[in-house]
Amino acid sequence: MKLTELAAGMPEYYGAGLRRGESDPDITSLFYDSRTPPSNPGEALFACVKGAHVDGHDLAGGAVAAGCAALLCERELPLDIPQLIVRNARAAMGEASALILGYPAKRLAMLAVTGTNGKTTSAYLTRSVFNAAGIRCGMLGTVVYDDGAAETDALHTTPEGPDVQELLASMLRNGCEACVMEASSHGLDQGRLAGCSYDAVGFSNLTPEHLEYHSSLESYFAAKRLLFTDYTRGEWAAAVNADDSYGQRLLGEFRDNARSFSLSPGSSADYRATITKYDLEGLTLEVIYPDGERRAVQSSLVGEYNASNILEALAMADIRQIGRDAAIKGIQNCSRVPGRLERYDLGNGVRVFIDFAHSTDSMEKVLRTLAPLAKGKIWALWGAGGDRTAMKRPVVGGLMAKYADRVVVTSDNPRSESPAAIAAQVESGVLACAEKKSGMLHEVILDRREAIFHALSGAAPNDIVLIAGKGPERFIDYGDRKEPFLDSGVLHEWAEKSGVEVA
């Protein structure tokens, strides 16, 4: 594609205009990291993206020296090279990549889920449902990117725009017919989904999170709402949680497109469900469809809140006219979601759950799920991340004291903060909890590996150990460096040293 064709194809709201140079190079790729130019820089467009610490405009000279064909930037630079000037380079580079690659999203059935909690589980369930129906479905989310041929560890819930488009193009090459994505508030707010539009979207819930970025809950909601206003196409439809107050707002605003789902008794939602069985082995639901059909649905996922995730996935499938038998089979086939109440049965009679819970809402849901199911003691191990919403730290500490018998306050991703200072804030909530569980004991062990070893060594048969906060993350972020670390890996290390089998 010629650069002039690319400029002409950009939507007007990007304000694209050409500057400098008389050449009209062929553009076959786009890159935004000057440290990793593509193999064909002479046909590549370099996007000058403003980051939190570095402005890509200051790196354009290096990209030109590496041989790039043109620049995508927000202001004209004193460089003798063709420049495509836009209002927002981060958003525009996704659209430009989509144009270069022939808009892969237009050739896939596109689905997206958003909300504070449940996105990952809903995405895994939706992918499983489509695959069970014989429709190969790729996935982009918090844990992995699945391009239909292989899974790779995810770097961000919603990757940068060019990476999204490259992954969608890979899905097409690998025979995918659909894609389900987790749409994060950061990704929506920063325009990383430019070049994508969706046939069906889902909304789970909204609770206080990422307020260090969005500044207020209303601003956070506004970012989520963009999925409905800016990224839908054609006769789109949405599955929206009617049990959430922000879901109710979306249902009121988008009543012509939104379908409601609910677990509340007596609800008049389009899709309803009742939990008929619930234990450490999983869930059984009776689902009522809009036409009145009732179906029993079994899942090995643990937790009442997962019933809502299951119902969202079934509603999304029904919206896309996936057969109900196939959809239910897909739910049953999805036996484990990494870091989402990921269960391990130890040979000594202890059950371990690894969960990504790091918000107050998600932590309370996990603890409330496990507490009534335990035949022995509940061990809760958690540490708050640094440079993130601090007000939740004592709140989660109090929740652990309320529901657990043994609390281990540890470290997570301290980033630029002091691990001891973070832990002290969490511990303050443990100590101040007016509803402490009788006989509750707590310890502060900052070394996360040592903390996990301590909990696993102290647990007795029939006890439950919850290792929360990091889930499937493969590192600890110290701000200036990231060190390899995986909670499940430490679990297996302890089991090997202790001679305990893990299933």
C-alpha positions in Angstrom: 0.0 0.0 0.0 1.3 3.4 -1.0 1.7 6.0 1.8 -0.8 8.3 0.0 -3.3 5.5 -0.1 -2.8 4.9 3.6 -3.4 8.6 4.3 -6.5 8.7 2.1 -7.9 5.6 3.8 -7.6 6.9 7.4 -10.9 8.1 8.9 -11.3 11.9 9.0 -11.3 12.0 12.8 -7.7 11.1 12.9 -6.9 14.3 11.0 -4.3 12.6 8.8 -2.3 14.8 6.5 1.0 14.3 4.6 4.0 16.5 5.2 7.6 16.6 3.7 9.1 14.6 1.0 8.1 13.9 -2.6 8.4 10.1 -2.4 5.4 7.9 -2.0 6.9 4.7 -0.4 5.2 1.3 -0.2 4.1 0.6 3.3 3.8 -3.0 4.4 4.2 -2.8 8.1 4.2 -0.5 11.1 6.3 -0.4 14.3 6.4 1.8 17.4 9.5 0.6 19.3 12.6 2.0 17.7 14.7 -0.6 19.4 13.1 -3.4 17.4 12.7 -2.3 13.8 11.1 -4.8 11.4 13.1 -6.9 8.9 11.9 -4.7 6.1 12.4 -1.2 7.5 12.4 0.3 4.0 8.6 -0.5 3.8 7.8 0.3 7.4 6.0 3.2 9.0 7.3 4.3 12.4 4.7 5.5 14.9 5.8 8.2 17.3 3.8 7.3 20.4 3.9 9.4 23.5 4.4 7.1 26.5 4.4 7.7 30.2 8.2 8.2 30.3 9.4 8.5 26.7 8.0 10.4 23.7 8.4 8.5 20.5 8.9 11.8 18.6 12.3 12.0 20.3 13.2 8.6 18.9 12.2 9.2 15.4 15.7 10.0 14.3 16.8 6.5 15.3 14.0 5.0 13.3 15.0 7.0 10.3 18.6 5.9 10.7 17.4 2.3 10.8 15.9 2.9 7.4 12.1 3.4 8.0 10.1 4.6 5.1 7.9 7.2 6.8 6.7 8.5 10.1 3.3 8.6 11.8 3.5 11.5 14.2 1.5 14.2 15.9 3.6 17.2 14.8 6.0 17.8 11.8 9.5 16.8 12.7 12.7 18.4 11.1 13.6 15.1 9.3 13.8 14.7 5.6 11.3 11.8 5.3 7.6 11.6 4.5 5.4 12.2 7.6 1.8 11.3 8.2 0.5 13.8 10.8 -2.4 12.8 13.0 -4.1 14.0 16.2 -3.4 10.9 18.3 -0.6 8.6 17.1 -1.4 5.8 19.6 -4.9 5.5 18.4 -4.1 6.1 14.7 -1.4 3.5 14.6 -4.0 0.7 15.2 -6.2 2.0 12.4 -3.2 2.3 10.1 -2.1 -1.2 10.9 -5.6 -2.4 10.2 -5.5 -0.7 6.8 -2.1 -2.1 5.9 -3.3 -5.6 6.8 -6.6 -5.3 5.0 -8.8 -4.9 8.1 -8.6 -8.5 9.5 -11.4 -7.7 12.0 -13.8 -7.3 9.1 -13.2 -10.9 8.2 -13.8 -12.4 11.7 -16.8 -12.6 14.0 -15.7 -10.2 16.7 -16.7 -10.5 20.3 -15.4 -8.5 23.3 -16.0 -8.6 27.1 -15.4 -5.8 29.5 -15.9 -5.1 33.2 -13.8 -5.1 36.3 -14.0 -8.7 37.2 -14.8 -11.8 35.2 -13.4 -10.8 31.8 -10.8 -13.6 31.6 -13.2 -16.3 32.7 -15.9 -15.1 30.3 -13.4 -14.9 27.5 -12.2 -18.5 28.1 -15.7 -19.8 28.3 -16.8 -18.0 25.1 -13.8 -19.3 23.2 -14.6 -22.8 24.4 -18.3 -22.4 23.4 -17.3 -21.3 19.8 -14.8 -24.1 19.5 -17.4 -26.7 20.7 -19.7 -25.4 17.9 -17.0 -26.1 15.3 -16.0 -22.4 14.9 -12.3 -21.9 15.5 -12.0 -19.0 17.9 -8.9 -17.0 18.7 -8.5 -15.0 22.0 -6.7 -11.9 23.3 -6.7 -11.5 27.0 -5.0 -11.0 30.3 -3.4 -14.5 30.5 -2.7 -15.5 26.9 -3.0 -14.6 23.2 -4.3 -17.5 21.2 -4.0 -17.0 17.4 -5.6 -20.3 16.6 -2.3 -22.2 16.2 -0.5 -21.4 19.5 -0.9 -19.6 22.8 1.7 -17.1 24.0 1.9 -15.3 27.3 0.1 -12.0 27.3 2.0 -8.8 28.0 -1.2 -6.6 28.4 -4.9 -7.4 28.6 -5.4 -5.3 25.5 -2.1 -5.1 23.4 -1.1 -2.0 21.5 -3.1 -1.4 18.3 -0.5 -2.8 15.8 -0.1 -5.9 17.9 -3.8 -6.4 18.0 -4.0 -6.2 14.2 -1.1 -8.6 13.7 -2.7 -11.1 16.0 -6.0 -10.9 14.2 -4.2 -11.4 10.9 -2.5 -14.5 12.3 -5.9 -15.8 13.4 -7.1 -15.5 9.8 -4.0 -17.3 8.5 -4.6 -20.1 11.0 -8.2 -20.7 10.1 -10.0 -18.8 12.8 -13.5 -17.6 12.1 -14.0 -15.7 15.3 -12.1 -13.8 18.0 -13.0 -13.0 21.6 -11.1 -10.2 23.3 -10.9 -8.8 26.8 -11.4 -5.0 26.4 -9.6 -3.3 29.2 -10.4 0.3 30.3 -6.8 1.3 29.5 -7.0 -0.2 26.0 -10.4 1.5 25.4 -9.3 4.9 26.7 -6.0 4.9 24.8 -7.5 3.8 21.5 -5.7 0.5 21.3 -8.8 -1.1 19.7 -8.8 1.2 16.8 -9.4 -0.8 13.6 -11.6 -3.2 15.5 -15.4 -3.3 15.7 -17.5 -5.9 17.3 -20.6 -7.9 16.6 -21.3 -8.8 20.2 -20.0 -7.4 23.5 -20.4 -8.3 27.1 -20.4 -6.4 30.4 -19.9 -8.1 33.7 -19.6 -5.5 36.5 -17.9 -2.3 37.6 -16.1 -1.9 41.0 -13.4 0.5 42.2 -10.2 -0.4 40.4 -7.5 1.4 38.3 -8.5 4.7 39.9 -4.8 5.7 39.9 -5.3 6.0 36.1 -8.9 7.0 35.7 -9.2 9.3 38.8 -12.8 8.5 39.5 -15.3 5.7 39.2 -17.3 7.7 36.7 -14.3 8.2 34.5 -13.6 4.4 34.7 -17.1 3.7 33.6 -16.9 6.1 30.8 -13.9 4.2 29.4 -15.8 0.9 29.6 -18.8 2.5 27.9 -16.6 3.3 24.9 -16.9 -0.4 23.9 -20.6 0.2 23.3 -20.4 3.6 21.6 -17.3 3.5 19.5 -16.5 -0.1 18.7 -19.7 -1.9 17.7 -20.9 -2.5 14.1 -24.0 -3.4 12.2 -26.8 -5.2 14.1 -24.6 -5.6 17.2 -25.9 -6.9 20.4 -24.7 -6.9 24.0 -25.0 -9.3 27.0 -25.2 -7.1 30.1 -25.3 -8.0 33.8 -28.6 -6.7 35.2 -27.4 -7.4 38.7 -24.8 -4.6 38.5 -25.9 -0.9 38.9 -23.6 0.1 36.0 -25.0 -2.7 33.9 -28.5 -1.2 34.6 -27.2 2.1 33.2 -26.0 0.4 30.0 -29.3 -1.5 29.7 -31.2 1.7 29.9 -29.1 3.6 27.4 -28.7 0.8 24.8 -32.1 -0.9 25.3 -32.4 -1.6 21.5 -29.2 -3.7 21.4 -28.6 -4.9 25.0 -29.8 -8.2 26.4 -29.8 -8.7 30.1 -28.7 -11.6 32.3 -29.2 -12.1 36.0 -28.9 -14.5 38.9 -31.3 -12.6 41.1 -34.5 -14.5 42.1 -37.6 -13.1 40.5 -35.6 -11.2 37.9 -37.2 -10.5 34.5 -33.9 -10.5 32.7 -33.7 -12.0 29.3 -31.3 -14.8 30.5 -31.7 -16.1 34.0 -30.1 -18.8 36.0 -30.4 -20.6 39.4 -27.6 -22.4 41.1 -28.9 -25.9 41.9 -25.7 -27.4 43.1 -22.5 -25.7 44.4 -19.5 -27.3 46.0 -15.7 -27.6 45.6 -16.2 -29.8 42.5 -18.0 -27.1 40.6 -21.5 -25.7 39.7 -24.8 -26.9 38.3 -27.1 -24.3 36.9 -30.6 -24.2 35.6 -30.6 -21.7 32.8 -33.7 -20.0 31.5 -33.5 -18.6 27.9 -35.6 -15.7 26.6 -38.0 -18.2 24.8 -38.6 -19.9 28.1 -36.5 -23.0 27.4 -34.8 -24.4 30.6 -31.5 -26.2 30.4 -29.2 -27.8 33.0 -25.6 -26.6 32.7 -22.7 -28.2 34.6 -19.3 -26.6 35.1 -16.2 -27.6 37.1 -15.5 -23.9 37.8 -15.8 -23.2 41.5 -17.6 -20.1 42.9 -21.1 -18.6 42.8 -19.8 -15.6 40.9 -18.7 -17.9 38.1 -22.4 -18.6 37.5 -22.6 -15.0 36.2 -19.6 -15.5 34.0 -21.1 -18.7 32.6 -24.5 -17.0 32.0 -22.7 -14.1 30.2 -20.9 -16.6 27.9 -24.2 -18.5 27.1 -26.0 -15.2 26.4 -23.2 -14.1 24.0 -23.4 -17.5 22.3 -27.2 -17.3 22.0 -26.9 -13.7 20.6 -24.6 -15.1 17.9 -27.0 -18.0 17.2 -24.7 -20.7 18.5 -26.7 -23.9 19.1 -27.5 -24.4 22.7 -26.3 -28.0 22.9 -22.9 -26.9 21.6 -22.8 -23.9 23.9 -23.5 -26.0 27.0 -20.9 -28.5 25.8 -18.4 -25.7 25.5 -19.1 -24.6 29.1 -18.5 -28.2 30.3 -15.3 -28.4 28.3 -13.8 -25.4 30.0 -12.4 -27.1 33.1 -9.8 -24.6 34.3 -9.0 -21.0 33.8 -5.4 -20.0 34.8 -5.3 -18.0 38.0 -9.1 -17.9 38.4 -9.8 -20.2 41.4 -7.4 -22.6 39.8 -7.7 -25.7 41.9 -4.9 -28.1 43.0 -5.6 -31.2 45.1 -2.6 -32.1 47.3 -2.0 -35.7 48.3 -2.0 -34.8 52.0 -5.7 -33.7 51.9 -5.1 -30.0 51.4 -6.8 -28.1 48.6 -5.0 -25.1 47.1 -6.6 -22.3 45.0 -4.6 -19.8 43.0 -6.5 -16.7 42.1 -5.7 -13.4 40.5 -8.0 -11.6 42.9 -6.5 -8.2 43.7 -9.5 -5.8 44.0 -11.7 -5.6 47.1 -14.7 -7.0 45.2 -12.9 -9.9 43.7 -11.2 -10.8 46.9 -14.4 -10.7 48.9 -16.1 -12.9 46.3 -13.3 -15.5 46.4 -13.3 -15.6 50.2 -17.1 -15.8 50.5 -17.0 -18.6 48.0 -14.5 -20.7 49.8 -15.4 -20.0 53.5 -18.6 -22.0 53.6 -17.1 -25.0 51.7 -14.1 -25.5 54.0 -14.2 -28.6 56.2 -11.0 -27.4 57.9 -9.3 -24.0 58.2 -9.0 -21.3 55.5 -5.6 -19.9 54.8 -5.6 -16.6 52.9 -2.3 -15.3 51.4 -2.3 -11.9 49.7 -0.2 -8.9 49.0 -1.1 -5.6 47.4 0.6 -4.2 44.3 2.6 -1.0 44.5 1.7 2.2 42.6 -1.9 1.1 42.5 -5.0 2.1 44.4 -3.9 2.3 48.0 -7.3 2.6 49.7 -8.1 -1.1 49.0 -5.1 -2.4 51.1 -6.6 -2.2 54.6 -10.0 -3.2 53.2 -8.7 -6.4 51.8 -6.8 -7.0 55.0 -10.1 -6.7 56.9 -11.8 -9.1 54.5 -9.1 -11.8 55.1 -9.5 -11.4 58.8 -13.2 -11.7 58.5 -13.3 -14.9 56.4 -10.0 -16.7 57.0 -8.6 -18.6 60.0 -5.0 -18.0 59.0 -3.9 -14.8 57.2 -0.5 -14.4 55.6 0.3 -10.9 54.4 3.0 -10.9 51.8 4.3 -9.0 48.8 3.0 -8.8 45.3 4.4 -6.4 42.7 5.8 -3.6 44.9 7.1 -1.6 41.9 8.5 1.7 43.2 7.0 1.4 46.7 8.4 -0.2 49.9 7.1 -3.8 50.3 7.1 -3.4 54.1 5.1 -0.1 53.9 2.5 -1.8 51.6 2.2 -4.8 53.9 1.8 -2.5 57.0 -1.3 -0.9 55.3 -2.7 -4.4 54.6 -2.0 -5.5 58.2 -3.7 -2.4 59.6 -6.9 -3.7 58.1 -6.4 -7.1 59.5 -5.9 -5.7 63.0 -8.8 -3.2 62.8 -11.4 -5.7 61.5 -14.3 -5.7 63.9 -15.6 -9.0 62.4 -12.4 -11.0 62.9 -13.0 -14.7 62.6 -12.8 -16.3 66.0 -9.2 -17.5 66.7 -7.9 -15.9 63.5 -4.1 -15.6 63.5 -2.0 -13.6 61.1 1.6 -13.2 60.0 3.6 -10.8 57.7 6.1 -12.6 55.5 7.3 -10.3 52.8 9.2 -12.9 50.8 6.4 -14.4 48.7 8.1 -17.7 48.1 8.7 -18.1 51.9 5.1 -17.1 52.6 3.7 -19.7 50.2 6.0 -22.4 51.7 4.8 -21.3 55.2 1.1 -21.6 54.3 1.5 -25.0 52.6 3.6 -26.4 55.4 1.1 -25.3 58.0 -2.0 -26.5 56.3 -3.6 -29.7 57.6 -5.9 -32.2 55.9 -9.3 -30.6 54.8 -7.7 -27.1 55.0 -8.0 -24.7 52.0 -5.1 -22.5 51.1 -5.9 -19.5 48.9 -2.9 -17.9 47.2 -4.2 -14.7 45.8 -3.2 -11.6 43.9 -0.9 -12.7 41.1 -2.7 -15.7 39.5 -0.9 -16.6 36.3 1.7 -13.8 36.4 5.2 -15.0 35.7 7.2 -12.3 37.4 7.5 -9.9 40.4 7.7 -6.3 39.4 10.2 -4.3 41.5 9.9 -1.2 39.4 13.5 -1.2 38.0 13.4 -4.9 37.2 11.2 -7.9 36.9 12.2 -11.2 38.5 10.7 -14.6 37.3 8.0 -15.9 39.7 5.0 -18.1 39.3 2.7 -19.0 42.2 1.9 -22.4 40.8 5.6 -23.0 40.1 6.3 -22.4 43.8 3.5 -24.7 44.8 5.0 -27.5 42.7 8.5 -26.7 44.1 7.1 -27.0 47.7 5.3 -30.3 46.8 8.5 -31.8 45.3 10.6 -30.8 48.4 7.9 -32.1 50.7 7.1 -35.4 48.8 3.5 -34.4 48.3 1.6 -35.3 45.1 -0.3 -32.5 43.2 -3.3 -33.1 41.1 
